[in-house]
Amino acid sequence: TAVWNDDAITSAHEDKFGRAGWAAKQAKLIVGNHSVGSSLVYGLEGPWGSGKSSVLSMVEDALGEIDDSWHVVYFTPWATTTHEELFSEFFAALTSAVPAEEGYKPLLGKLGAYGKVAIPLLGAVPVVGSSLADSVDRLSAKMAKPWKMVFSELAQSLKDAGLKILVVVDDIDRLSPDELLTLLKVIRLIGRLPGIDYLLAYDE
């Protein structure tokens, strides 16, 4: 008797729905559009149980086959409950994408410094509307180093490192409305860090 479950597959070798070719095309799109000086966001939309997580795995596989210098990390927003936890989880994922080599220690230091500056500002970040800079400048001015300066230093270090990072955010639809607003705040404060692309999966 066959065992039925809804576990996601982990590679194209397990694909029984003919989606591996489509996933490979998306991987080529990500590679072709990537720039060390900018950041792009891709969305994968589909209802619950339609196989989004499986497709994400196949995109990651195809990405590695095209260019094995890519670093793919998974960020799980629904496993956290507060602004601080969400932000810390994101930076833990991002840090894991940085090679543990001597030459990358300055970049890791910049990541840590940005986290220390950014977390206290999360409560001041608007979800939409007013300028992010206007909202955090007042608090940032009280700190030893302004947020914008730390962000600029981190952005420059990322450009210099030339890393190819894809942050995959799956199951966004599991979030409650309040949790989703928290995620949007974190994304606004993270900003468009250069060289980091995002692949978001959700049920609209």
N, C-alpha and C positions, 0 to 999 in steps of 0.2 A: 504494500500500500504506500503510495506516495505521501510524503510529508509536505503539507502546505504551510507556508508562512510568508510574511511580507518583508523579510530581511532584504536589504539592498545588496546587489551584487557588488563585487569589489574589482572586477576587471572585465575587459571586453571579451575574454574567453568564455565568460558565463552568459553573454548576451543572447537571448532567445527572441528578442523583439526587433532585431535589425536596427538598433539605435547606435551601434558602435561607429558606423560611417558618419552619421550626423555629429556625434560627439567629436570625432576627429576633425571635422570641418570647423567646429567651434574652437578647438584648440589652435588650429591654424589661424583663425581670426584673432585670437588673443595674442599669439606670437607676432603676427603681422602688424598689429596696432600698437604694440608695446613701445613705450619711450621712457628713457631714464629721467626725462624732465617733466613728465606729466603722470596723471593717474586716470584710469578708466573704470567704469562700473558696468558690469553685464548682469542681466537678469534672466533667470530661468523660472518661468511661471507654469504652474500646473496644479490640478486638484490633488488632494491627499491620496496617496497610494498610486499615483500615476508613474512613479519611477524616477522622480527628480534626483534622489540621492544616488541611485544607480548610474544615472547619466553623469553626475558630478564625478564619480569614481572613474568613469570611462574618459571624461575630459582630462582628468589628471593623468591617467595612463598615456593618453595620446600626446599630451604636452611633454611628458618625459621622453617619449620616442622622437618627437620633433627636435627638442632642445633640452638636454638633460641638465642644463644650468639653471632651470627654473626651480624655485622653492615654493611649494604649495603648502599652505597651512590652513587649518580649519578653526573657525571662531564660532563658539556655541553660545549665542546670547541668551537662550531660554534657560540656561543652567545657572543664571545669576539673578539676584533680586534687587540690587541697589546700583546707583550710578557708579560708585567706587568699584564694586565687584565687576560690573560690566566693562569698565575701562581697564581694570587690572587684567581681566581675562583677555581682552583684545591685545594688550601689550605683551602678555605672556605668549600669545600665539605669534605675534610679530617678532618677538625676541627669538623664538625658536627657529625662525627662518634665517637668522643671521648665523653664518658659519662660526664655529667655536675655534677660530684661528687668531693668532696674535694681531694680525693686521686689521681685524674687525673690532678690537676692543674699544677704540674711540667711539665707534658707532653705537656699540652697546651702552657706553657711558652716556651718550647723548639721549638714547631712548629712555634710560633711567631718569635722567634729569628732566626730560619732558614730562614723564609720568608724575613726578613730584610736583611740578608746577601746575599741570593741567587738572589733576584730581580736585584740588580745592575750588577750582573755577566752575565745576560741572553744574552746580546749583544756579549759576548766573547765566547759563547758556540758554537762549531762546530756541524753541523748536523751529519756528518759522518767523518771518517778519523782520524784526530789527536786525541791524548789523551785528554779527558775532563780535567783531572787534570792539564796537561801542559797548556791548554788554559785559565784556570781561576786562576792559582797560582799567576801570576803577579799582577792581580787586587786584589786578595784575600789578598796578603801580605800587602797591604796598609790599610786594615781594622783592627779594634780593635781585632777581633778574626777571624782567618783563616776559610775559608769555610769548609775545610776538618774536622777541629776540631768540628765545630758546627754540621756538618752532622753526625759525629761519636757519638756525645752526643745525638742527636735526635734518631739515630738508636738504641742506647743502651736503651733509655727510652721506645721506642716502644717494644723492646724485653722484658723488665722488666714488662711492662703493660700486655703483653700477649693477646692483643686485636686481634680479628679476623675481618679483614676489607676487604670488596670487593668493589673496585671502578669500577663502570660501566660507560663506555664511549660509548655513542650511537651516531649514525649519523655522524661518522667521514668522510663519503663520501660527506657530505655537505660542507666541507672545500675547499677553493680555494687552489691552489698549495702553495702560500705564507703562508697561514694560517696553512697548513699541516706542512710546514717546521718549523713554530713557535712552533707547538705542539711537534714536534720531539725534538726541542731544550729544551723545558720545561721538557719532559720526561727524557732526558739525565741528566739534572741538578737535577731533583728529585731523580734519581738513583733508586737503588733497595732497598727501605726502607723495613726493615724486618717486616713480619707479615701482609703486605698489598699485596693482589692479585688484578689483573686487569682482567676485561672482556670487550673486545673491540668488537663493532659491526660496520660493514661497508660493502659497496658494492665494491668488488675488482675492 
